[in-house]
Amino acid sequence: MGQQGAHSLASRPINWGILGTGAIAHRFAGDFIHSSGGRLLAIGSRHHEKAQAFGNRFGIPHRHGSYRELIDDADVQAVYIATPASIHKGNIEQCLHAGKAVLCEKPLTVNARDAADVIALARRNHVFLMEAMWTRFLPAVVKLRELLMQRV
């Protein structure tokens, strides 16, 4: 893809879906208004009623009564996983197999072996995967990394 194609792709908002409707999902959705590069398009819950209520609260148009329905939503490009940590690995794997970029709430998985597995899958499938470790992007942390790299 040429520079012009990459630029036009980058200028389009990313369509996000949220997997789960708990407290962390509410915080993510509430903060999403500060995003200029994304659109909160879909919510997925194990219960259709919860997806409807969450969608009503945050103005989310696509409301799915199962995680699988959200993952299969062709309009969703990236998924924020806000489910219990014990099921993160399975959720991540389903998203990656569907070609969806993943931002997963901490912890990424419950152990190092599972983390290595999902990272390897993301690399094989050439799909973005990241743990939602926001401290990495704080200006002070970014500056510290820059200073440390200067000393290497």
TAMOCOR-V871984 format. One record per pair of residues at least 24 apart in sequence whose C-alpha atoms are under 6 Angstrom apart, sorted by sequence separation. I is the first residue (numbers start at 1). GAP is how many residues later the second one is. D is the distance in Angstrom with one decimal. If there is no record, write none. Layout:
BEGIN
i;gap;d
I;GAP;D
I;GAP;D
END
This chain:
BEGIN
i;gap;d
13;24;4.8
14;24;4.4
15;24;5.0
16;24;4.9
17;24;5.8
20;24;5.9
71;24;6.0
78;24;5.7
80;24;5.7
81;24;5.9
13;25;4.5
14;25;6.0
16;25;5.5
17;25;4.3
18;25;4.9
19;25;4.9
20;25;5.1
15;26;5.7
17;26;5.4
44;26;5.3
101;26;5.6
105;26;6.0
106;26;6.0
101;27;4.7
102;27;4.8
103;27;5.0
104;27;4.8
105;27;4.9
103;28;5.7
104;28;5.5
103;29;5.9
25;57;5.5
17;59;6.0
16;60;5.6
15;61;5.1
18;61;5.6
15;62;5.3
16;62;4.9
17;62;4.8
18;62;4.8
19;62;4.9
20;62;5.2
16;63;5.6
19;63;5.6
20;63;5.1
END
